[in-house]
């Protein structure tokens, strides 16, 4: 659960968010990647999420909107 990760991962759908400093949570997340079908499904969902929300145009447009609203 660190900067960047919490913004780019949908917990349980595209990956897992684990509390910092919690090795048992991290172990459980890795165990969730042992099923090849679930791993593939998360990979596809992650790719779709990133393509829809983190393209250069999207990020720049959101940044510009944020900067304009802060002025």
N, C-alpha and C positions, 0 to 999 in steps of 0.2 A: 504494500500500500504506500507507494512513493509517488512523488510528483511525476507526471507523465503517464505512468502506468494506470493510475486511477482515472485518467482522462481518456485513455485509449483502449481500455479493456472493459467489456461488459461482463461482470462476474458471473460465472457459470454458463455463459453463452459463447463468448469469444475467447475465454480464458478464465483465469482465477485471480482474484485479489486476495493476497494473504497479508495478515497483519505483520508489520515489521518486527523482527526479533522473535517470531513464533515458528520454530522449526517443525513442530507437529502439524501446523496448518500447511506449511510448505510441503511436507511429506504427503499429506492427504491430497494436495493439488497434483503432485506428481503421480500419485496412484490413479487419479482421475484421467491421466493421459495414457494409461496402459491399454485401454480399449481402443482398437484401431478405428472402429466406426465412429465412436464419440470424438476421437482425436481429429478425424477427417471432417466431421460435422462442425466442430469448433473452428478448425482451420478455414473452412469455407465461410462461416459466419464472420470470422475475424477479417478475412480479406474483403468481404462485402462491406463491413462496417468502416474499414479504413478507406476504401474507395469512395464511399458515400460521404464521409465526414472529414477526411484529412487530405484531400487533394490540395495542391498548391492554391488553386483558385478559391476553394472553400475556406482554407485557413486565412488567406490574405483578405478575403471579403469579411470574414468574421473579425479579424484584427482591425480592419478599417472601421467597421461598425462600432467596435469597442472604443477605439481611439476617438471617434467622433462623439460618442456619447459621454466621454470623460472630459471633453473640452468645456 
